[in-house]
């Protein structure tokens, strides 16, 4: 097994994250969420994206390098998952995204759901102690009309 990091995907030449940017995912570990502590060892490399299965020398936890990320448990190539997210970000529908990226509609839904969960966790972790003075709502396209005395959009 090679020890040169970061490694590259065979399919799309995307680099794997450097080992110094990864951290133990076990909340009970003394080195939990502390990258660069040199406590992680590669146990094996697997899958089409050459994912690393890691072992924490401190607590013994073993996990995929994708655990705790938006792509955890994604079976499609990383480049396709990123493409799904990019298409959805541009406003494509689930069906349109599935057709353009050439994946199943259920796959698009699953990637969207996991990316949303990850974004919420990231937001909740990073955005704390902020009290907004004003809120502004913007929507790229909107139609508001009246139907039987009720507004709808």
N, C-alpha and C positions, 0 to 999 in steps of 0.2 A: 504494500500500500504506500502510495506517495505521501509525502508530508508537506508538499508545496501548497501553500494557500495564498490567495484564493484559487479555487479550482474553477474550470469553465464548463458550462453545459456543452454537450456534444451538439445539440440541435441548433442553438441560437447564439452561442458564444457569450452568454451572460455569465458574469462571474458570481461565484458563491460568496457569501459574506466572509470576511476575514475572521479567523478564530478569535482574535482579540475583541471583536464586537459582539461575541456571543457570551451568554451567561447562564448559570444554572437556573432552571425553571421551578425548582422545588422550594416553596415558601418556607420550609423548615430548615433549609440549608443556610449555614452562616454566610455563604457567598452568593445567596439568592439575588438575582438581578444586578450583579456586579461584574460587568464585562472586564476583560483584561487581567484577570487574576491567575491565569494559566492553570486552572483547575479542571479544564475540559480536555478529554482525550477522545479521538475518533475511534469508535469500535468497528464500524464498517461503513462502506459507501454503497448506496443502493438506488435503484430506480433509474428511469430515463433521464432525470435531472441530476443524477449523481449526488443525491442528498446524503448528508453525513448523519450517522446515528452516533450520538455523543454519550460519554460517561463522565460524570462529575466525580473527581477523585476525593472531594471533601465529604459528600454525603452518599455516594454510590448510585444516585439517580441516573437512569438511562432514558434518553429522549431523542426525538428527531430535531434537527436544527430548525424545522418549521413550527415546532410546538410554540403556541403563544403568538403566532402570526396569522395574518388574514388567509394565508395559503395552506394552513395546517389541514391535513387529511385530503388535500386536493389530488385527484388522480390524473388530471390532465397535465400536460407539460406546463411549466411555469410561464413560458412565453404566451401560451394560449389563455391562461388565467389572467395575466396582465392585460391581454388584448380584450378579454371580456369586460374587465373593469373599465378600461379606457372607452370602449364603445358605449357602455352604460353611462359613463360620465359625460359623453357627448350628446346624450339624450336619446340614444337608440332604445327601442322597445326590447323586451326579453326575447320575443320571437325574431326580431330583426337581428339582434346580437347573435343569437344561436345560429341563424342562417349565415351571417357574415364570417363568424369565427369557425363555423363548421363543428359545432358541438350541440349536444342535446339541450332543449329548453330547460329541463330539470337541472342540468349542470350549471347553466347561467343563473338560475334561481338560487342554487346552493352556494355558488361563488359570491353572489350579491348578498345573501344573508350573512355569510361568514365575514365578508369585508365590512358590512354594516356593524356587526357585533364588535369587530376589532376596532373600527373607528370610534365607536361609543366608549369602549374601554380606554383607548388612547386619550380621547377627549376628557373623560372623567378623571384620568390620572394626571393630566397636564394642566387642565383649566380648573384652578381652585382659588377661592378668595377673591373673586371678581364680582363686583356689583355694578351692573350696567346702569348708566344714567339715562339712556334712551335706546329704543329698539327701532330698527327700520326693516321692513319686510319688502323684499324685492322678488319678483317673479318674472322670468323672461317673457312668457306669454300667459295671458290670463283673460278669461271672459267671465264677467259677472253679470248675471241677468236676474230678472224676477220671474218666478213661476208660482203662480197661485199664492202670492203674498210672502213667499220664502225666497231668500237669496241663495244662489248656488254658483259654483265656479267649476 
